[in-house]
Amino acid sequence: MANQMTATVEGKELILERVFKAPSKLVFQAFSDAEHLKRWWGPRGWDLTVCTVDFRPGGVWHYCMKCMDPNQGDFFGMESWGKAIYEDMVEAKKIVYVDYFSDAEGSTVEGMPSSHITMTFIEQDGATKLISRARYESEEALRKVIEMGMEQGVTETWDRLAEHLASQQ
C-alpha cells in the first residue's frame, strides 16, 4: 500500500501515523460510528461480532473481535474483547479515550495493559493524516503489547480501514 503506517516508540508512548485518502470527517466517522467500525475494525480474518458505541465523553465502546479465518490455525474461533471509555472528542479533529482489554461483560482484564489514546485527524488536501498517540503506564506495558503483535494487528486494521474508506467515496 502506498500509505504505510509508521510506528515510533518514545519512552512509554507508541505513536502511529498514516495518511488516508479520505476527508477527515469520514475518517472520524469510521472511528466513532458502530456501523462503520463493524466493517473494518480488526486484523485480516477477524470480524467484529459485537460492537456497541456510546460516543460521548464518559461513554463506552465495547466490542468483540472473533477470528473467522480457519487458515489462522490456533487463532480460529478465538475471541478478543475490548473496551474504550471516551474522554473527549472534537468532530473531525480528535478522539481521546482509555483503551482496555475486557471480557464479554465489559470488565477490564487484570494484568493486561491499558493505554490512554489521543487520535488526531489532520486534513491535508482532501486526505487525512491520522496520528494515534498511545501512552502506557510503563515501558514494560508497552513492550508487552508490542510483543503480542499489536503493531501488525494495527497495520492490518488500518489497511482494512483504507479499503473501507475507498468504498465509501
Summary of the structure (lengths in Angstrom):
residues: 169
radius of gyration: 15.2
end to end distance: 18.2
largest distance: 43.5
contacts: 504
relative contact order: 0.23
helix: 29%
strand: 42%
